Amino acid sequence: MTIQQPILATTDLSVAARHAMALGGRLSSRLGTPFHVAHVVRSKQLDLISGALPFSRQTLIDQVTERASESVHAEIEAAGVGGEPVIHIQLGRAFDEIASLAKTINAQLLVLGYQGSSGAGQGPGSIAKKCVRHAPCNVLLVTEDAPERFKRIVVGIDFSEDSRIALKEATRFAAAHESELVLVHVYSNPFEFTNFAGLQQDTSKQFAMYVQSLRSELESLESEIRSMANGVSVRHELLQEKSYGRAISDYCKRNQVDLAVIGALGRAGLRYLLLGSTAERVLQTTPCSVLTIRL
């Protein structure tokens, strides 16, 4: 029997984390995967107060761990998570413990809550950013106002093998949520260099052929998705823009997108998900939830 990789949600007992945990639980149920919930008690905070208490540090740890477990159980109930999720109370530094646990349980997905670009936090905080860059699995950042079901999912496509991996995950999410899936390709005019070179040639026909070739590739991908995922509504968008991050972010803002799925290491040779200014733009300015794919 194949053992399903679990989904791991983290909670800091905030409203945003509760919302993310609820979505993670629903996704786990739809996909038929085990669901784990983790809360990290920061050891530095315990070190600051343990010396002033009339009992041992271990007694303090036991008491704090017990109370944290009670709080997490209450959050799970408040989030409406069904079944019996596995609860982990970790002691240490938040990112280190989350990453270590994700690796230990071989998580397929790490789910975290954040305020999104429209909230006061202006994008993910430091822990979420570290998880996006360094966690050993895919990471789903869920905004505080995310709907119960992702109705419209956008995935960035550049026709590389890496973006196909992102597309596969986006398709799986679209099937689980019965979502509309939009394949977005961002491009610029490859013939613009002729003007800079002083050639002054009319390349409008070549450019039109180039755009049509991109459209044909996207239509081919649409056909593949329809054949492997019955019932998934899929379409494509071509966006002419020099900045990948700005194009994706602006499209999500204009079109009521619930989830943006981004891969890494495409044709441009940029680690635009895990490193670099483009990743920062997408994460900081996209108002919807973001699924980042570990490649």
C-alpha positions in Angstrom: 0.0 0.0 0.0 1.3 3.4 -1.0 1.8 5.8 2.0 0.5 9.2 1.2 2.8 12.1 2.0 1.1 14.3 4.7 0.2 18.0 4.6 1.7 20.0 7.4 0.0 23.2 8.7 1.7 25.5 11.2 -0.1 27.6 13.7 1.1 30.5 15.9 -2.5 30.7 17.3 -3.3 33.7 15.1 -6.5 34.2 13.0 -4.5 34.0 9.8 -2.9 30.7 10.9 -6.4 29.3 11.9 -7.7 30.2 8.4 -4.7 28.4 6.8 -5.1 25.4 9.0 -8.8 25.1 8.0 -7.9 25.2 4.3 -5.1 22.7 4.8 -7.5 20.4 6.6 -10.0 20.6 3.8 -7.3 20.1 1.2 -6.0 17.0 3.0 -9.5 15.6 3.1 -10.0 16.1 -0.6 -6.7 14.6 -1.5 -7.0 11.7 1.0 -3.7 12.6 2.7 -2.7 12.6 6.4 -2.9 16.0 8.1 -0.4 17.3 10.7 -0.5 20.5 12.7 2.6 22.0 14.3 3.1 24.8 16.9 6.6 26.0 17.9 7.3 27.2 21.4 10.3 29.4 21.1 13.0 28.2 23.5 14.6 31.6 23.8 11.5 32.9 25.6 11.7 30.1 28.1 15.3 30.8 28.8 14.5 34.4 29.7 12.0 33.4 32.4 13.2 30.0 33.6 15.8 31.4 36.0 13.2 33.5 37.9 10.8 30.6 38.6 10.9 28.4 41.7 10.9 25.2 39.7 13.2 23.5 37.1 13.4 24.5 33.4 12.1 21.0 32.5 9.0 21.6 34.6 8.5 24.9 32.8 8.8 23.2 29.5 6.3 20.5 30.4 3.8 23.0 31.6 4.2 25.3 28.5 4.0 22.3 26.2 0.8 21.0 27.8 -0.9 24.4 27.6 0.3 24.8 24.0 -1.2 21.5 23.1 -4.5 22.5 24.7 -4.4 25.8 22.7 -3.7 24.0 19.4 -6.6 21.5 20.0 -8.9 24.5 20.6 -7.6 26.1 17.4 -8.2 22.9 15.4 -11.8 22.8 16.7 -12.4 26.4 16.0 -11.1 25.9 12.5 -13.5 23.1 11.9 -10.8 20.6 11.0 -12.3 17.1 10.8 -10.7 13.8 11.5 -7.8 13.4 13.9 -4.8 15.5 12.7 -1.4 14.6 14.2 -0.3 17.5 16.6 3.3 18.4 17.1 4.5 20.8 19.8 8.1 21.7 19.0 10.6 23.6 21.1 13.2 25.8 19.5 13.5 28.4 16.7 10.4 28.6 14.6 11.8 28.1 11.1 14.4 25.5 12.1 11.7 23.4 13.8 9.2 23.7 11.0 11.7 22.8 8.3 13.1 19.9 10.4 9.6 18.5 11.0 8.6 18.8 7.4 11.6 16.8 6.4 11.1 14.2 9.2 7.5 13.4 8.2 8.2 13.8 4.5 5.6 16.4 4.0 4.4 17.1 0.5 3.1 20.6 1.4 3.6 23.1 4.1 0.7 25.5 4.8 1.1 28.8 6.5 -1.1 31.8 7.1 -0.2 35.4 6.3 -1.9 38.7 5.8 -1.2 39.1 2.1 -0.2 42.3 0.3 -3.5 44.1 1.2 -3.0 43.6 5.0 -1.0 45.7 7.4 1.9 43.3 7.2 2.4 43.9 3.4 3.2 40.4 2.4 4.7 37.4 4.2 6.8 37.8 7.3 10.3 36.5 7.9 9.3 33.0 8.8 7.1 32.6 5.8 9.8 33.9 3.5 12.4 31.5 5.0 10.0 28.6 4.4 9.4 29.6 0.8 13.1 29.8 0.2 14.4 26.9 2.2 11.6 24.4 3.3 12.1 20.9 1.8 8.7 20.8 0.2 6.1 23.0 -1.6 4.8 25.9 0.5 1.2 27.3 0.4 0.9 30.8 1.8 -2.8 31.4 2.6 -4.1 34.9 3.0 -6.4 35.8 5.9 -9.3 36.5 3.5 -8.8 33.4 1.3 -12.1 31.7 0.3 -12.9 28.2 1.5 -12.4 27.0 -2.1 -9.9 28.4 -4.7 -12.3 29.3 -7.5 -9.6 30.7 -9.9 -6.0 29.5 -9.9 -3.2 31.1 -12.0 0.0 29.3 -12.9 3.0 30.9 -14.6 4.1 29.0 -17.7 7.4 29.4 -19.6 7.3 26.0 -21.3 10.4 24.7 -19.4 10.3 21.3 -17.7 10.3 23.2 -14.3 7.1 25.1 -15.2 5.5 21.8 -16.2 6.1 20.5 -12.6 4.4 23.7 -11.4 1.6 23.1 -13.9 1.1 19.5 -12.6 0.7 20.8 -9.0 -1.6 23.6 -10.1 -3.8 21.1 -12.0 -3.9 18.8 -8.9 -5.1 21.8 -6.8 -7.6 22.8 -9.5 -9.1 19.3 -9.6 -9.3 19.2 -5.7 -11.0 22.6 -5.6 -13.0 22.3 -8.8 -11.3 25.6 -9.9 -10.8 27.4 -13.1 -7.2 27.1 -14.1 -5.5 29.9 -16.0 -2.2 29.3 -17.7 -0.3 32.6 -17.9 2.7 33.2 -20.1 4.6 36.5 -19.8 6.6 37.6 -22.8 8.3 40.5 -24.4 9.0 41.4 -28.1 12.1 39.5 -29.1 12.5 41.7 -32.2 12.9 44.9 -30.3 16.7 44.6 -30.5 16.6 45.3 -34.2 15.6 48.9 -33.4 18.3 49.3 -30.9 20.8 47.9 -33.4 19.7 50.6 -35.9 18.3 48.1 -38.4 14.9 49.7 -38.5 13.2 46.7 -40.0 9.5 46.0 -40.0 9.2 42.9 -37.9 5.5 43.1 -37.2 4.7 39.9 -39.2 7.5 37.9 -37.4 6.2 39.2 -34.1 2.6 38.1 -34.9 3.9 34.7 -35.8 5.9 34.5 -32.6 2.9 35.3 -30.5 0.8 32.8 -32.4 3.5 30.1 -31.7 3.2 30.9 -28.0 -0.6 30.7 -28.1 -0.3 27.3 -29.9 2.0 26.0 -27.2 -0.5 27.1 -24.5 -3.4 25.5 -26.3 -1.4 22.2 -26.5 -0.9 22.4 -22.8 -4.7 23.0 -22.3 -5.4 19.8 -24.3 -3.0 17.8 -22.1 -4.7 19.1 -18.9 -8.2 18.3 -20.2 -7.1 14.8 -21.1 -5.5 14.0 -17.7 -7.9 16.0 -15.4 -11.5 15.6 -16.4 -13.7 18.4 -15.3 -11.0 21.0 -14.8 -11.9 24.2 -16.6 -8.7 25.6 -18.2 -7.8 28.6 -20.4 -4.8 30.7 -21.1 -3.6 34.3 -21.1 -0.7 35.9 -22.9 0.7 39.0 -21.1 3.2 41.2 -22.9 5.3 42.7 -20.1 9.0 42.9 -19.4 8.6 42.2 -15.7 7.4 38.7 -14.9 6.6 39.6 -11.3 4.6 42.7 -12.1 2.7 41.0 -14.8 1.6 38.1 -12.5 0.8 40.4 -9.6 -1.2 42.8 -11.7 -3.2 40.0 -13.4 -4.1 38.5 -10.0 -5.3 41.9 -8.8 -7.4 42.6 -11.8 -9.0 39.2 -12.2 -10.1 38.0 -8.7 -7.5 35.3 -8.6 -7.6 33.1 -5.4 -4.3 31.3 -5.8 -1.1 32.0 -7.8 1.2 29.0 -8.5 4.8 29.8 -9.3 7.7 27.5 -10.3 11.4 28.2 -10.4 14.3 28.2 -12.8 12.6 28.9 -16.1 13.9 29.9 -19.5 15.1 33.3 -18.2 17.5 31.4 -16.0 16.3 33.3 -12.9 15.5 31.7 -9.6 12.4 33.9 -9.6 10.5 31.9 -7.0 13.2 31.1 -4.4 15.6 33.9 -4.9 15.7 37.3 -6.5 13.7 40.5 -7.0 11.0 38.8 -9.0 10.2 36.4 -6.2 10.0 39.3 -3.8 7.6 41.2 -6.1 5.3 38.3 -6.4 5.2 37.5 -2.7 5.0 41.1 -1.6 2.5 42.5 -4.0 0.2 39.6 -5.0 -3.0 40.0 -3.0 -4.0 36.3 -3.2 -2.7 33.1 -1.7 0.5 31.8 -3.3 1.7 28.2 -3.8 5.4 27.9 -4.3 6.8 24.8 -5.9 10.0 23.2 -4.7 12.0 22.0 -7.8 
